[in-house]
Amino acid sequence: MDMDNQKLIDMLPPETNANRGFWEGTLVGELRLQYGDSGVAQFPEYPVDRVSLGDKLEWRAASGRATLWSWVVMHQRYFPAFADEVPYLVAFVQLEEGPFMMATLVDPPADLQCGAALEVVFERLSDDRAIPKFKVVNA
C-alpha cells in the first residue's frame, strides 16, 4: 500500500460492530444501507431504527444510484491525505433510497449540474478498506 492510501485510511472512521456491514459491502462492490423494522433506509448507521426505535437492524445492498444534490471544490489543503489532489470536488448526494452522503466524484464533467444522475464506484485502498465514490451517468 502506498503512503497516500495509508493517510486516507487513517482519516476513515474505524470499523466497528455497528458499521461493519457497510465496510464489508464496500469490499465486494456493494453500497449497503442500514434498515430496521420500519423498512426505511438509514445512513450513517444508528443504534436503533430512526422511525420505529426498534433495535433489530440489518444491512442491505442499495441500488448504487444517486442524485447530485450539491458540491464544493476544495482549493485548500485541509487534509494531508488530499494534498496532492487539490483542487478536489466534495459532493453531497442523495441516494435513490433516500439517505444523503458525502463523497467524491470520479472524473466530473466541466458542465456538472445539480440533479445529475450518479452511480457508485469503489476505490480499493487496501486489502481490508474500500471507499464509495460516484460517477456521473451519461444520459
TORKOL-840392 format. One record per residue: x, y, z of N, C-alpha, C, O in turn; residue in one letter; residue number from 1. Coordinates in steps of 0.001 Angstrom, whole numbers, plus 500000, padded with zeros to 6 digits. Atoms other than C-alpha are relative to their C-alpha. Layout:
<rs>
X/Y/Z/X/Y/Z/X/Y/Z/X/Y/Z/a/NUM
...
</rs>
This chain:
<rs>
500852/498828/500000/500000/500000/500000/500897/501233/500000/501900/501286/500711/m/1
499169/498805/500001/501347/503435/499179/499617/500920/501161/498561/500776/501776/d/2
500162/499116/498844/501692/506182/501771/498746/500863/499900/498096/501125/500912/m/3
501203/499178/500166/498883/508318/500281/498751/499231/500413/497866/499788/501063/d/4
501149/500808/499590/496408/505463/500730/499961/499841/501508/498885/499880/502105/n/5
499977/500153/498546/497542/504974/504315/499504/501268/500681/498793/501185/501682/q/6
500491/498735/499429/496909/508667/505052/498491/500075/499890/497816/500510/500823/k/7
501449/499979/500190/493424/508340/503618/499317/499000/500926/498294/499315/501532/l/8
500567/501017/499108/492728/505133/505547/499982/500517/501441/499022/500292/502178/i/9
499929/499463/498639/493839/506874/508738/498899/501022/500278/498535/501229/501435/d/10
501071/499014/499834/491135/509521/508150/498617/499357/500076/497667/499995/500529/m/11
501303/500664/500021/488325/506980/507774/499556/499634/501407/500387/499419/502290/l/12
500462/500466/498690/486114/506076/510699/500431/498553/500207/500496/497783/499249/p/13
499598/501386/499755/487240/502870/512385/498831/499050/499731/497667/499412/499903/p/14
501039/501010/500165/485361/499712/511534/499587/499519/501378/500430/499175/502206/e/15
500559/500421/498720/483081/498789/514431/498920/498956/499744/498563/498699/498594/t/16
501130/500924/500165/480357/496228/515065/498817/500709/499366/498076/500107/498590/n/17
501152/499245/500495/477836/498961/514257/500083/500286/498503/499055/500279/497825/a/18
499898/499622/501411/479226/499878/510812/500643/498925/499119/500857/499144/497927/n/19
499303/501065/500727/480871/496591/509786/499282/499605/498707/499938/499355/497696/r/20
500754/500373/501199/478083/495765/507308/500252/500947/498843/500328/500521/497691/g/21
499700/499012/501039/478764/498984/505416/501370/499737/499394/501508/499637/498175/f/22
498626/500174/500487/482529/498433/505183/500190/498666/499300/500927/498594/498316/w/23
499915/501285/500692/482160/494751/504269/499387/500101/498604/499884/499495/497655/e/24
500623/499799/501308/479860/495810/501450/500933/500679/499012/500979/500305/497840/g/25
499102/499287/500924/482433/498198/500004/501039/499057/499407/501467/499243/498268/t/26
498973/500928/500482/484906/495324/499686/499492/499060/498909/500288/498481/498169/l/27
500578/500850/501049/482505/493380/497443/499213/500818/498979/498420/500275/498210/v/28
500628/499141/501000/481323/496374/495427/498532/500292/500249/497776/500524/499306/g/29
501390/499686/499648/478054/496971/497291/499960/501199/500932/500706/501267/501909/e/30
500300/498914/499082/476847/500187/498832/498851/499493/500868/497751/499253/500369/l/31
501010/500567/499106/474938/498951/501875/499451/501067/500927/500174/501937/501414/r/32
500699/499094/499097/472383/500830/503933/499375/499189/501125/499065/498009/500962/l/33
500565/500661/498833/471017/500004/507353/498469/500137/499966/497931/501198/499647/q/34
501463/500026/499937/467348/499027/507714/499568/499416/501334/500240/498555/501903/y/35
500610/500550/498795/465170/498378/510741/498572/499592/499715/498190/499372/498565/g/36
501401/500447/500105/461554/497424/511414/499147/500860/499081/498218/500352/498453/d/37
500829/499096/500804/460166/500476/509600/500201/499804/498505/499353/500204/497707/s/38
499709/500180/501419/461778/499486/506299/500595/501232/499339/500771/501257/498121/g/39
499427/498763/500527/463259/502976/505899/501528/499901/500066/502092/499577/501112/v/40
498539/500049/500048/466906/503108/504796/500584/501114/500851/500060/502227/500876/a/41
499324/498960/499223/469254/504956/507121/501512/499909/499791/502093/498828/499698/q/42
498549/499858/500117/472812/506170/506729/500349/501376/500523/499689/502353/500169/f/43
499138/501075/499518/475060/506575/508580/499266/499091/500981/498090/499287/501289/p/44
500599/500977/499081/474462/503692/510957/499510/500689/501274/499993/501750/501669/e/45
500612/499474/498790/472392/504262/514053/499663/498812/500891/499404/497727/500370/y/46
500227/501171/499132/471819/502060/517123/498572/499459/499974/498332/498329/500398/p/47
501394/500443/500098/468046/501876/516505/499421/500500/498678/499981/501385/498032/v/48
500748/499502/501152/465593/502291/513646/499522/501411/500348/498869/501604/501374/d/49
500331/498604/499694/465093/506063/513479/498509/500293/499948/498064/501320/500461/r/50
501455/499801/500071/461376/505678/512749/499301/499231/501115/498518/499806/501871/v/51
500718/500836/499027/460241/502763/514941/500708/499908/501343/500104/499491/502332/s/52
499131/500116/498829/463071/502934/517503/500294/498546/500377/500815/498268/501457/l/53
499669/501406/499776/463351/499142/517190/501497/499766/499867/502195/500511/499178/g/54
498562/500242/500025/466770/497628/517696/500410/498834/499100/501573/498432/499111/d/55
499667/501053/500956/466591/494868/515075/500390/500663/498683/499539/501184/497962/k/56
499465/499301/501162/468815/496204/512290/500745/499041/499089/501306/498045/499544/l/57
499248/500792/500962/470314/494761/509121/500525/500913/498899/500002/502003/498668/e/58
499414/499284/501124/472469/495918/506226/499530/499348/498714/499585/498127/498571/w/59
500454/500495/501303/471074/495602/502689/500710/500770/498896/501028/501950/499044/r/60
499390/499347/501153/472635/496340/499332/499051/501047/499441/497860/500788/499267/a/61
500775/498922/500615/471438/499636/497882/500139/499890/498483/500934/499099/497975/a/62
499965/500011/501465/470842/500303/494203/501319/500539/499456/501742/500175/498359/s/63
498780/499360/500489/474024/502348/493942/499723/501243/499172/500653/501892/498691/g/64
500362/498806/500773/472107/505123/492171/499754/501176/500945/499264/501007/502062/r/65
500147/498800/499181/472066/508687/493460/499805/501208/499096/499949/501132/497875/a/66
500152/498719/500690/471388/512284/492501/500920/501006/500671/501002/501064/501898/t/67
499130/498960/499462/473866/515117/492905/499138/501107/500571/498355/501726/499851/l/68
500793/498983/499319/472350/517488/495426/500761/501317/500065/500182/502388/499888/w/69
499152/498808/499941/475273/519908/495808/501461/499555/499971/501760/498369/500114/s/70
498578/500317/499941/479058/520102/495653/500798/501266/500247/500304/502381/500081/w/71
499062/498903/499796/482035/522265/496501/501359/499519/499499/501693/498338/499604/v/72
498640/500324/500429/485519/522381/495031/500947/500542/501061/500970/501741/501340/v/73
499061/499639/498936/488182/522388/497737/501326/500427/499373/501926/499685/498595/m/74
498733/499483/500518/491219/524535/496942/501078/500053/501072/502257/500210/500756/h/75
499050/499968/498888/492861/524494/500373/500438/498594/500367/499714/497631/500114/q/76
499481/501295/499560/494970/521669/501759/499633/499784/501460/500477/499900/502349/r/77
500462/500216/498634/492873/520924/504822/500480/498675/500570/500731/498563/501770/y/78
499661/501348/499549/493819/517255/504988/501230/499495/499251/501262/499539/498021/f/79
498781/500483/500652/497274/515791/504306/499736/498913/498945/500441/498839/497938/p/80
500288/501085/500940/495715/512785/502543/499590/500518/498630/499723/499808/497633/a/81
500463/499436/501270/494343/515100/499845/500926/501076/499454/500571/501753/498489/f/82
499087/498921/500393/497358/517429/499495/500328/499965/498511/500405/501017/497876/a/83
499657/500105/501417/498222/516117/496029/498779/500042/499083/498920/500033/497860/d/84
501234/500014/500780/494579/516191/494914/499410/501389/499763/498489/501531/498959/e/85
500563/498648/500075/493934/519951/495279/500117/500521/498577/501184/500395/497976/v/86
501339/499934/499418/491639/521128/493865/499253/498674/499822/499484/497939/498861/p/87
500801/501211/500104/489199/518305/494523/498542/500329/500345/498245/501303/501037/y/88
501431/499771/499868/485432/518028/494498/499431/499131/501119/499712/497935/501191/l/89
500730/500721/498959/483335/517047/497524/498516/500135/499668/497995/501244/499559/v/90
501402/500008/500418/479784/516049/496619/499081/499585/501143/499440/498769/501991/a/91
501067/500380/499089/476610/515836/498672/498948/499347/499114/498318/500015/498294/f/92
500889/500746/500891/474480/513133/497060/498835/499412/500781/498956/499065/501955/v/93
501151/500676/499399/471035/511768/497754/499854/498650/499325/499673/498559/498111/q/94
500142/501354/500512/470829/508023/497370/498557/499755/499577/497630/500338/500140/l/95
501344/500314/500492/467860/506607/495472/499079/499551/501140/497871/499786/501100/e/96
500773/500505/498861/466743/505010/498758/499649/501088/501015/498893/500830/501952/e/97
500359/498884/499116/466568/508422/500486/501126/500665/500757/501210/501893/500747/g/98
498947/499345/499222/469631/508982/502689/500958/500829/499143/501103/500608/497941/p/99
498963/499186/500624/472260/511569/501858/501361/499489/500453/501479/498878/501514/f/100
498638/500292/499583/476005/511017/501924/500973/500931/499283/500685/501459/498209/m/101
498919/499225/500590/479210/512905/501239/500926/499025/499284/501178/497920/499764/m/102
499094/500854/500766/481541/511501/498607/500784/500871/499025/500567/502080/498935/a/103
499329/499299/501085/483887/512453/495839/499462/499454/498691/498913/498353/498635/t/104
500430/500425/501330/483087/512270/492149/501222/499628/499180/502261/500283/499255/l/105
498945/500460/500894/485226/510388/489661/499803/500686/498651/498727/500592/498060/v/106
500023/499342/501312/486022/512410/486516/498736/500829/499766/498011/500575/498805/d/107
501209/499194/500207/483270/515031/486932/500109/500825/498713/501187/501324/498388/p/108
499963/499203/501224/482320/516796/483699/500113/501491/500319/499766/501916/501421/p/109
499846/498555/499813/483057/520508/483271/498646/500678/500198/498559/501703/500875/a/110
501334/499395/499902/479319/521228/482984/499134/499313/501063/497927/499157/500877/d/111
500702/500678/498911/478358/519460/486231/498827/500847/500487/498946/502063/500636/l/112
501192/499297/499536/474862/520355/487428/499316/499230/501117/499342/498000/501154/q/113
500824/500638/498973/472737/519700/490489/498915/499207/499300/498392/499627/498268/c/114
501000/500868/500598/470320/516905/489748/500598/498948/499087/499875/498094/498572/g/115
499350/500989/500866/472877/514909/487760/499815/498598/500568/499908/498389/501778/a/116
500119/501407/499600/472312/511147/487847/501396/499445/500248/502326/499690/499479/a/117
498710/500562/499593/475126/509284/489582/499866/498502/500254/498773/497989/500497/l/118
499961/501395/499540/476162/505709/490234/501288/499796/500779/502306/500440/500522/e/119
498868/500242/499107/478510/504360/492855/501088/499189/499308/500812/498307/498495/v/120
498824/500788/500363/482002/503079/492141/500827/499896/501279/500604/500655/502222/v/121
499218/500189/498780/484541/501875/494680/501483/500102/499709/501969/499613/498689/f/122
498544/499930/500085/488188/502691/495216/500575/499121/501096/500335/499350/502282/e/123
499374/500916/499054/490143/499898/496854/501270/500657/500530/502175/500977/499760/r/124
498847/499356/499382/492632/501399/499311/500997/498998/500561/502196/499270/500615/l/125
499158/501053/499431/493976/498193/500855/499206/498704/499931/498100/498678/499391/s/126
500705/501285/500002/493034/494547/501326/498709/500048/500801/497769/499307/500513/d/127
501179/499975/499133/490514/495498/504010/499263/501338/500009/498403/501553/500864/d/128
500730/498725/500057/489361/499014/503032/499762/500428/498553/500667/500399/497719/r/129
500393/499416/501275/487493/500421/500040/499019/501116/500333/498322/501057/501346/a/130
500917/498891/499746/485543/503660/499772/499098/500217/498795/499518/500047/497650/i/131
500897/499689/501108/482493/504567/497733/500285/501395/499451/500556/502337/500197/p/132
499949/498728/500715/482763/507335/495167/498867/499941/498993/498224/498901/498850/k/133
501068/500007/500985/480311/508346/492487/500500/500541/498679/501439/501336/498630/f/134
499706/499477/501326/480456/508963/488754/498683/500423/499362/497627/499853/499633/k/135
501185/499512/500714/478047/510881/486554/499611/498969/498951/500460/498443/498231/v/136
500534/500920/500986/475830/508651/484446/499610/500828/498776/498801/501751/498871/v/137
500328/499271/501229/475689/509872/480860/498607/499628/499546/498243/498454/499491/n/138
501389/500236/500443/472134/510290/479638/499967/499445/498597/498889/499186/498061/a/139
</rs>
